Every structure is written in C-alpha cells, then in structure tokens.
C-alpha cells in the first residue's frame, strides 16, 4: 500500500494545525496511521518512509516523535530537506506498507 505525502493538516478542514515540528510530526503520523487503518493496515506494516523537512536542522525533533510511533522496529527511511508545497508546513511524510500475504 502506498500512502502519498501527508502533512500536519486537520483531517476534517484540511487546514494546517500548526505548532512545533514535534507537533507537526505527530499530526502527520496520526494522518498516516488513519489512512493505513482505514485500509486494514497499521504502522507495524510500514516498510519504508520518506520524510521531507523544510529545514534539516529539525531532524532531531522529528526523529524523537518518529521513534515514539514506530518503536524499535522502525521501517527503512530516507530524510531530506525539501521545499514543501504547502506554505508554513515543515514536515511531510509518505510511506509504503506491506499488507497481506
């Protein structure tokens, strides 16, 4: 299953939720988890993530939250600094999950 880029957007209004990089990472991963669960998957099924940060200096803040969500069995990950399309957002995450078989 492929989950396209998610960010810190309210799932009802699609407006940015704001807050710190840690807050944005939490909302982003909550959105990823909701999409996975709606398809019968979970974060445990994720095998690869791409993380895009507006400022790579925010890596430590993002990584601390990422570790909370994925625990000891973290999926493979690439993290890069990128110009994000939505104004003001600092974190975007996409992923691939293995579901079934």
N, CA and C atoms as a LAMMPS dump frame, in Angstrom:
ITEM: TIMESTEP
0
ITEM: NUMBER OF ATOMS
303
ITEM: BOX BOUNDS ff ff ff
-5.0000000000000000e+02 5.0000000000000000e+02
-5.0000000000000000e+02 5.0000000000000000e+02
-5.0000000000000000e+02 5.0000000000000000e+02
ITEM: ATOMS id mol type element x y z
1 1 1 N 0.852 -1.165 0
2 1 2 C 0 0 0
3 1 3 C 0.9 1.231 0
4 2 1 N 0.585 2.198 -0.834
5 2 2 C 1.325 3.446 -0.907
6 2 3 C 0.486 4.561 -0.286
7 3 1 N 1.071 5.262 0.668
8 3 2 C 0.407 6.418 1.275
9 3 3 C 1.139 7.656 0.78
10 4 1 N 0.452 8.477 0.008
11 4 2 C 1.089 9.675 -0.533
12 4 3 C 1.417 10.667 0.573
13 5 1 N 2.176 11.676 0.232
14 5 2 C 2.661 12.648 1.205
15 5 3 C 1.58 13.213 2.101
16 6 1 N 1.788 13.061 3.397
17 6 2 C 0.877 13.585 4.41
18 6 3 C 1.593 14.673 5.19
19 7 1 N 0.816 15.605 5.7
20 7 2 C 1.378 16.713 6.47
21 7 3 C 0.466 16.994 7.66
22 8 1 N 0.812 18.017 8.408
23 8 2 C 0.067 18.379 9.623
24 8 3 C -1.181 19.171 9.258
25 9 1 N -2.121 18.476 8.624
26 9 2 C -3.393 19.08 8.24
27 9 3 C -4.515 18.441 9.041
28 10 1 N -5.457 19.263 9.48
29 10 2 C -6.639 18.746 10.154
30 10 3 C -7.392 17.875 9.157
31 11 1 N -7.729 16.636 9.524
32 11 2 C -8.368 15.74 8.562
33 11 3 C -9.774 16.166 8.14
34 12 1 N -10.428 17.015 8.898
35 12 2 C -11.777 17.467 8.55
36 12 3 C -11.732 18.728 7.691
37 13 1 N -10.963 19.718 8.131
38 13 2 C -10.954 21.007 7.435
39 13 3 C -9.825 21.151 6.42
40 14 1 N -8.845 20.243 6.467
41 14 2 C -7.656 20.305 5.596
42 14 3 C -6.836 21.576 5.795
43 15 1 N -6.952 22.177 6.973
44 15 2 C -6.147 23.352 7.282
45 15 3 C -4.957 22.935 8.134
46 16 1 N -3.829 23.645 8.003
47 16 2 C -2.654 23.326 8.814
48 16 3 C -2.96 23.44 10.308
49 17 1 N -2.42 22.503 11.085
50 17 2 C -2.676 22.502 12.523
51 17 3 C -1.653 23.318 13.294
52 18 1 N -0.523 23.631 12.665
53 18 2 C 0.475 24.473 13.317
54 18 3 C 1.182 23.777 14.467
55 19 1 N 1.882 24.569 15.269
56 19 2 C 2.627 24.032 16.393
57 19 3 C 4.092 23.828 16.06
58 20 1 N 4.775 23.155 16.948
59 20 2 C 6.208 22.883 16.782
60 20 3 C 6.425 21.794 15.73
61 21 1 N 7.668 21.553 15.384
62 21 2 C 7.995 20.468 14.454
63 21 3 C 7.541 19.136 15.048
64 22 1 N 7.707 18.964 16.354
65 22 2 C 7.229 17.742 17.013
66 22 3 C 5.712 17.618 16.87
67 23 1 N 4.985 18.706 17.075
68 23 2 C 3.528 18.704 16.919
69 23 3 C 3.139 18.35 15.48
70 24 1 N 3.83 18.949 14.524
71 24 2 C 3.546 18.666 13.115
72 24 3 C 3.819 17.209 12.784
73 25 1 N 4.898 16.674 13.328
74 25 2 C 5.235 15.275 13.065
75 25 3 C 4.163 14.359 13.644
76 26 1 N 3.693 14.656 14.844
77 26 2 C 2.62 13.855 15.459
78 26 3 C 1.355 13.876 14.593
79 27 1 N 0.914 15.051 14.188
80 27 2 C -0.295 15.162 13.369
81 27 3 C -0.091 14.44 12.042
82 28 1 N 1.084 14.585 11.446
83 28 2 C 1.38 13.929 10.175
84 28 3 C 1.299 12.42 10.325
85 29 1 N 1.926 11.876 11.373
86 29 2 C 1.9 10.429 11.574
87 29 3 C 0.518 9.941 12.002
88 30 1 N -0.241 10.767 12.711
89 30 2 C -1.637 10.411 13.009
90 30 3 C -2.436 10.284 11.709
91 31 1 N -2.196 11.193 10.77
92 31 2 C -2.88 11.139 9.48
93 31 3 C -2.476 9.896 8.698
94 32 1 N -1.17 9.574 8.71
95 32 2 C -0.692 8.359 8.042
96 32 3 C -1.362 7.137 8.672
97 33 1 N -1.366 7.081 9.999
98 33 2 C -1.966 5.941 10.703
99 33 3 C -3.451 5.801 10.345
100 34 1 N -4.187 6.907 10.289
101 34 2 C -5.616 6.856 9.965
102 34 3 C -5.849 6.283 8.562
103 35 1 N -5.029 6.669 7.615
104 35 2 C -5.151 6.148 6.247
105 35 3 C -4.864 4.653 6.229
106 36 1 N -3.79 4.254 6.909
107 36 2 C -3.449 2.83 6.971
108 36 3 C -4.582 2.028 7.603
109 37 1 N -5.082 2.498 8.738
110 37 2 C -6.134 1.769 9.456
111 37 3 C -7.428 1.692 8.654
112 38 1 N -7.731 2.722 7.881
113 38 2 C -8.925 2.698 7.032
114 38 3 C -8.831 1.619 5.962
115 39 1 N -7.599 1.183 5.68
116 39 2 C -7.376 0.136 4.677
117 39 3 C -7.036 -1.206 5.305
118 40 1 N -7.185 -1.305 6.618
119 40 2 C -6.918 -2.569 7.297
120 40 3 C -5.458 -2.813 7.628
121 41 1 N -4.641 -1.768 7.588
122 41 2 C -3.215 -1.889 7.889
123 41 3 C -2.899 -1.095 9.152
124 42 1 N -1.64 -1.083 9.535
125 42 2 C -1.205 -0.307 10.696
126 42 3 C 0.223 0.178 10.478
127 43 1 N 0.697 0.966 11.412
128 43 2 C 2.086 1.442 11.327
129 43 3 C 3.07 0.283 11.355
130 44 1 N 2.698 -0.842 11.961
131 44 2 C 3.574 -2.024 12.001
132 44 3 C 3.796 -2.616 10.62
133 45 1 N 2.92 -2.301 9.667
134 45 2 C 3.045 -2.81 8.309
135 45 3 C 3.923 -1.94 7.415
136 46 1 N 4.313 -0.774 7.909
137 46 2 C 5.114 0.157 7.105
138 46 3 C 6.529 -0.393 6.952
139 47 1 N 7.002 -0.436 5.7
140 47 2 C 8.355 -0.941 5.431
141 47 3 C 9.303 0.154 4.952
142 48 1 N 8.765 1.295 4.514
143 48 2 C 9.609 2.381 4.004
144 48 3 C 8.903 3.706 4.171
145 49 1 N 9.628 4.713 4.655
146 49 2 C 9.111 6.083 4.754
147 49 3 C 10.072 7.039 4.076
148 50 1 N 9.519 8.063 3.496
149 50 2 C 10.281 9.218 3.039
150 50 3 C 9.804 10.393 3.868
151 51 1 N 10.752 11.079 4.485
152 51 2 C 10.435 12.234 5.319
153 51 3 C 11.054 13.458 4.663
154 52 1 N 10.252 14.48 4.49
155 52 2 C 10.69 15.734 3.887
156 52 3 C 10.585 16.821 4.944
157 53 1 N 11.693 17.471 5.213
158 53 2 C 11.727 18.549 6.196
159 53 3 C 12.044 19.857 5.493
160 54 1 N 11.323 20.911 5.84
161 54 2 C 11.623 22.225 5.278
162 54 3 C 12.999 22.689 5.736
163 55 1 N 13.429 22.234 6.919
164 55 2 C 14.742 22.584 7.456
165 55 3 C 15.34 21.345 8.109
166 56 1 N 16.405 20.824 7.547
167 56 2 C 17.022 19.597 8.042
168 56 3 C 17.489 19.729 9.493
169 57 1 N 17.649 20.948 9.969
170 57 2 C 18.022 21.14 11.375
171 57 3 C 16.911 20.707 12.326
172 58 1 N 15.715 20.45 11.795
173 58 2 C 14.604 19.953 12.606
174 58 3 C 14.601 18.435 12.719
175 59 1 N 15.646 17.792 12.204
176 59 2 C 15.693 16.326 12.193
177 59 3 C 15.517 15.725 13.587
178 60 1 N 16.232 16.22 14.577
179 60 2 C 16.174 15.627 15.921
180 60 3 C 14.764 15.683 16.495
181 61 1 N 14.063 16.799 16.327
182 61 2 C 12.687 16.916 16.83
183 61 3 C 11.763 15.939 16.124
184 62 1 N 11.881 15.864 14.8
185 62 2 C 11.065 14.925 14.035
186 62 3 C 11.401 13.499 14.435
187 63 1 N 12.682 13.183 14.554
188 63 2 C 13.12 11.821 14.817
189 63 3 C 12.642 11.312 16.177
190 64 1 N 12.585 12.177 17.167
191 64 2 C 12.113 11.771 18.5
192 64 3 C 10.657 11.311 18.428
193 65 1 N 9.829 12.038 17.705
194 65 2 C 8.422 11.661 17.567
195 65 3 C 8.294 10.418 16.693
196 66 1 N 9.048 10.363 15.606
197 66 2 C 9.053 9.198 14.712
198 66 3 C 9.335 7.93 15.511
199 67 1 N 10.311 7.995 16.427
200 67 2 C 10.657 6.84 17.263
201 67 3 C 9.499 6.441 18.172
202 68 1 N 8.744 7.414 18.674
203 68 2 C 7.567 7.111 19.509
204 68 3 C 6.543 6.294 18.725
205 69 1 N 6.331 6.636 17.475
206 69 2 C 5.308 5.976 16.667
207 69 3 C 5.74 4.613 16.144
208 70 1 N 7.016 4.465 15.819
209 70 2 C 7.467 3.217 15.211
210 70 3 C 8.207 2.297 16.177
211 71 1 N 8.593 2.778 17.345
212 71 2 C 9.247 1.928 18.331
213 71 3 C 10.562 1.352 17.836
214 72 1 N 10.865 0.138 18.286
215 72 2 C 12.147 -0.493 17.966
216 72 3 C 12.205 -1.016 16.53
217 73 1 N 11.05 -1.311 15.947
218 73 2 C 11.007 -1.879 14.591
219 73 3 C 10.72 -0.789 13.571
220 74 1 N 11.649 0.148 13.459
221 74 2 C 11.442 1.263 12.526
222 74 3 C 11.612 0.794 11.08
223 75 1 N 10.763 1.298 10.186
224 75 2 C 10.931 0.971 8.765
225 75 3 C 12.15 1.694 8.191
226 76 1 N 12.588 1.237 7.031
227 76 2 C 13.645 1.954 6.32
228 76 3 C 13.163 3.382 6.092
229 77 1 N 14.116 4.321 6.096
230 77 2 C 13.695 5.718 5.978
231 77 3 C 14.749 6.53 5.24
232 78 1 N 14.263 7.448 4.442
233 78 2 C 15.087 8.481 3.839
234 78 3 C 14.542 9.808 4.337
235 79 1 N 15.431 10.695 4.787
236 79 2 C 15.016 12.027 5.236
237 79 3 C 15.815 13.062 4.461
238 80 1 N 15.116 13.998 3.862
239 80 2 C 15.773 15.045 3.082
240 80 3 C 15.168 16.4 3.398
241 81 1 N 15.945 17.427 3.143
242 81 2 C 15.423 18.788 3.21
243 81 3 C 14.785 19.095 1.87
244 82 1 N 13.594 19.682 1.904
245 82 2 C 12.876 19.964 0.666
246 82 3 C 12.018 21.21 0.827
247 83 1 N 11.737 21.827 -0.293
248 83 2 C 10.788 22.936 -0.307
249 83 3 C 9.392 22.326 -0.372
250 84 1 N 8.633 22.452 0.715
251 84 2 C 7.32 21.819 0.775
252 84 3 C 6.279 22.696 0.098
253 85 1 N 5.312 22.053 -0.577
254 85 2 C 4.35 22.822 -1.368
255 85 3 C 3.364 23.671 -0.564
256 86 1 N 3.005 23.217 0.629
257 86 2 C 2.033 23.98 1.428
258 86 3 C 2.767 25.006 2.291
259 87 1 N 2.384 26.235 2.175
260 87 2 C 3.041 27.32 2.912
261 87 3 C 2.977 27.081 4.416
262 88 1 N 4.116 27.227 5.059
263 88 2 C 4.181 27.136 6.513
264 88 3 C 4.371 25.745 7.074
265 89 1 N 4.157 24.71 6.284
266 89 2 C 4.355 23.359 6.791
267 89 3 C 5.833 22.997 6.765
268 90 1 N 6.246 22.253 7.787
269 90 2 C 7.668 21.917 7.91
270 90 3 C 7.967 20.439 7.793
271 91 1 N 6.93 19.591 7.793
272 91 2 C 7.123 18.14 7.751
273 91 3 C 6.131 17.527 6.771
274 92 1 N 6.619 16.611 5.94
275 92 2 C 5.755 15.806 5.08
276 92 3 C 6.31 14.392 5.095
277 93 1 N 5.421 13.401 5.14
278 93 2 C 5.851 12.004 5.185
279 93 3 C 4.985 11.189 4.239
280 94 1 N 5.635 10.358 3.414
281 94 2 C 4.925 9.344 2.646
282 94 3 C 5.484 7.991 3.038
283 95 1 N 4.738 6.926 2.733
284 95 2 C 5.231 5.61 3.12
285 95 3 C 4.685 4.509 2.239
286 96 1 N 5.325 3.354 2.387
287 96 2 C 4.893 2.129 1.739
288 96 3 C 4.68 1.106 2.839
289 97 1 N 3.546 0.424 2.797
290 97 2 C 3.241 -0.62 3.78
291 97 3 C 3.009 -1.933 3.038
292 98 1 N 3.446 -3.012 3.652
293 98 2 C 3.191 -4.341 3.099
294 98 3 C 1.946 -4.882 3.785
295 99 1 N 0.917 -5.137 2.982
296 99 2 C -0.363 -5.598 3.529
297 99 3 C -0.701 -6.942 2.902
298 100 1 N -1.007 -7.894 3.749
299 100 2 C -1.424 -9.209 3.248
300 100 3 C -0.269 -10.175 3.098
301 101 1 N -0.584 -11.288 2.446
302 101 2 C 0.297 -12.379 2.085
303 101 3 C 1.512 -12.562 2.831
